[in-house]
Amino acid sequence: MDLQEISDRLEINDVLIRYTRAIDTGAWDTLDTVFTPDAAIDYSESGGMVGAFPEVKAWLAEMLPMFSGMQHFITQKRVELDGDRAGVRAYFLNPMVMDREDGTKWHLEIGGVYVHSLVRTPEGWRSSRLVEELRWDRRSD
């Protein structure tokens, strides 16, 4: 690996971290540093929407606050670099909690693979496409 490839891999890892932290903390404007303005996003396998980044960003800001807690774990990242483009497949585990009216908590865990297509922009690496591939889920009663 040369210095450029090492740098690219570290920067791409930072994109993945910004993505999951933005989702988990509700820092929706941070997603502007993750996606290109015209990015295509597909959350359909987990019951979410498919659309362009601006629409999906608004949908996330509306829907995800129903959860009182979320915490992504990203592992086993495979990065395939090709000049100013990269493909990434990263395993994820995302436990989520929703508070019930009776004071109990409802839990949902989903696991799968985030599939990103990234491009190098003047501002750094950005995802131009994200597909969430759901592998499993577990829900409390």
JOJO-V829304 format. One record per helix or strand of 2 or more residues. SS is the DSSP state (~ for helix, > for strand). FROM is the first residue (numbers start at 1). TO is the last residue. Records with the same first field share a line. If there is no record, write none. Layout:
SS->FROM-TO / FROM-TO
This chain:
~->3-25 / 28-33 / 44-46 / 53-66
>->35-42 / 50-52 / 69-82 / 85-99 / 105-121 / 124-139
